[in-house]
Amino acid sequence: MTDWQELESKYMMTTYKRLPVTFVRGQGSRLWDDAGQEYLDFFGGHVVVSLGHCHPEVVAALTEQAGTLMHYSNIVYTTPQIELARLLVENSCLDRAFFCNSGAEANEAAIKLARKWAKEHRDGAYEVICAENAFHGRTLATVTASGTERYKAPFTPLPIGFVHVPFNDAEAIRRATTEAACAVLLEPIQGEGGIVVPDDDYLRQVRAWCDKQNLLLILDEVQTGIGRTGALFAYQHYGIEPDIITLAKGLGSGFPIGAVLAKEHCAVFVPGDHGTTYGGNPLATRVAHTVVKYIVDNDLSAQVAAKGNRLGRKLLQFEDRFDFVKAVRGKGLLWAVEFNQEMAEEVTLACLKERLVVNNVRPNTLRLSPALIISEEELDEGLAKLDKVFAMLSA
Ligand SMILES: *Cc1c(COP(=O)(O)O)cnc(C)c1O
């Protein structure tokens, strides 16, 4: 049998620390490795496969579009991107869409949009107020906007124009606001930071401040968007309307795509300002249209909310039962189990042995993000495996 892990170490850049498993096939919430072993997926390849692996409607749309028109550039009109834009706009508070290929690119575009808007509406202000512990991507601008110093240090000098304040502290944003500020950029729930859920009135306070100061509120919904938290977009939980949101991950359920949605008043790009060769191509946007339409038509968000409540209730029991479980938090199907020690990698590897895929999002925090279509039986099956691993580790 081919030793893929050996070949990887020979031929690929050493960019990733990988789990010792090679997946070759997926179906729904199940995965199979190169030895034919079956796994239950509670991670979704970084919170991406919203409809599970190889969802039949997604596969049908992808193969049909692949045989019809895979790509043409944005120098002409193509139809799937217009249909996707309409679907996203009609189901959100935003008015216009721009498509790209990833979350980082979506945030990069949102930052450029905010800067251009500020040239016209805020006297050339350019500074973006971001949160500590945030994650917005790995391009130079988005890694600068992120709150993790370790990701930035090797790549200095970094672009200017980003300041950081503690998350879930609206007063800190007020204090950090100067003439130079043009926007506030936040994840509604911090994902890579360890599923940090803010207080219920945080975003309302931030929105009020942005209104008062003429700042744009940009929400990075790359991880929280498209049904993940039990609403189509996480901002909908908090009774506010952002000026701009960014999407990726769950939008394509495995096919690479990113999007920026903006209100009319700040959708200020004109021809030549921004662009991408692949962004919005027929294949990617046809797939994403199928994903979003499936979620909307089947009201998957409501199902996610119900499944999430149930999952959360059961996870909370671990808090009482195991000394090393410090806190459980989350929303919808995006949950974290925080430990009182750095044992998340050990738990992840032990779960893998039990054929359950989870993610050590932080050294002391486990992330659970199963597909939106996961069944209650599969949720219980995963919880039983996690229970077994925790019991083993506490013995
Ligand atoms: C994953 C993620 C990104 C980056 O997306 P890429 O597609 O990896 O560029 C940005 N923001 C948030 C909140 C994310 O979770």
The ligand as a Gaussian input file, in Angstrom:
#p B3LYP/6-31G(d) Opt

LIG

0 1
 C      -11.329000      30.176000       7.965000
 C      -11.577000      31.602000       8.236000
 C      -11.036000      32.617000       7.416000
 C      -10.080000      32.322000       6.293000
 O      -10.665000      31.589000       5.261000
 P       -9.731000      30.919000       4.140000
 O      -10.715000      30.348000       3.166000
 O       -8.875000      29.895000       4.805000
 O       -8.916000      32.007000       3.538000
 C      -11.381000      33.917000       7.695000
 N      -12.205000      34.230000       8.703000
 C      -12.745000      33.294000       9.510000
 C      -13.675000      33.701000      10.596000
 C      -12.440000      31.950000       9.315000
 O      -12.949000      31.020000      10.136000

